[in-house]
Amino acid sequence: MKKINLTTKLNFKIVFVVLLLMITVTAYNHWLYVQEENNKNVALAMSITEFLVQKKPAGSFSEIAARQGSTNQPVQEQVLAINKELQPILNDIFVPVNIIKFGFYSREYERIVAIGPQLDTSLLIGIDPCKIRTIYATNSAQLIKNKNSIVWHGANTLAYTKPISENGVIIGHAFASINQDAVYSAIWKRTIITFLGAFLMLLVCVAIFRELFVKLKKDLQLFAESILDGRTYNYESEIEEFTPILKYISEQTEKMTKLDRLNIIGEMAAGIAHEIRNPMTTVRGFLQYLSAKQEFTKQKENFGLMIDELDRANSIITEFLSLAKNRAMEFSEINLNTIIHDIYPLLQADAMRNNCEIKVTLGDIPNVSVDQNSIRQLILNMVRNGLDAMPGSGIINIYTETTDSKVLLSIKDCGIGIPPEIRDKLGTPFFTTKEQGTGLGLAICYQIVQRHSATLTIDSEQGKGTTFTIAFNHC
């Protein structure tokens, strides 16, 4: 048996939910329309009976029969004679013939003497008076529900009757009878047509949604393949509106990839640091011991070179340890200006060795919650990167200021700038443009920024310099 896939299940769920909603709304609208139609028909019945009472000729029904010359004739003949005078009045009323009937009832003859909008003689002379006598026994206007109406040959009706008086005596009634079966049938027909139309539209929407879902699924598959191949930067979706979402996912994926790399390097650093440092310390010690012996005097320069390289390797391991994932941080509230003042002598010394200058412009800023040692390392790394970007001479500017709800720390150099093609690779471990670099300095800075829930922005122009700005949330 073929397994139902996710798209089919989703289609079933959508159809079921929308169908349930459609049934609920249709049922409610059906009920409202029934109430509205009943109110309209009752108002129509009342206006018709009022019109008939006003238009009835003067005199009793027997007087009308006398005017027609049928006084001595059988009752049926007299009723037909009365109908000749009254029927033209009913013919002036235009209503739907399949919904409402109206006319006159005579108490004296105990018969309907006129019926409209179409004359039905069987209702005048073919009805047993006992079956309708009780309906017209009331002396006031009334609304009657009848489940087996004689006027409508057994249909359910809603009738309105209004007494007709002559010289203070009630001689009969004007009536209007609404065929509720016909009304409900028309309403149900309309409801079913509306529901079927809406259901057809639902099926069309499901078909469109399915096609869209298939395209979306295909796009996501291609996008996933592009992520593996590193081709998501310029990826264009077949669904134009979906392209910005995929680009956003691409950007977030790249950030997560960088963080994963940092975490992997951190885990590696924590595991290999002691294993490498111990033999290196032993080797360095033996080299120092051998370089002090007289017979190796001529090799002292080579021994010094080996010791320097071991020290360089040890510094790389130290940078590895700075990327360790579980390195503890002690957050405390402090002003960034205080940290900059504390490390300013170190910054100045580094600048003098590179024939450069440090300028500090500190604004009035609030305290921030940071790990002081990490922020010191962040500033030192960025300043040293700036000094490396100015091989001749230059000025490093350090600014602090407050903007909106952020405290900004900016470090600006006037070096060669960062080429656009490598800007996205900054902060990637082992990526460096320096001959003697390890590519770990900026990676450490990015990790420090991330662990402080801060943001780092880079503004660089080739030949004019680069500005690194870190935005902290202030206390």
Summary of the structure (lengths in Angstrom):
residues: 475
radius of gyration: 49.3
end to end distance: 62.4
largest distance: 165.5
contacts: 1359
relative contact order: 0.06
helix: 56%
strand: 19%
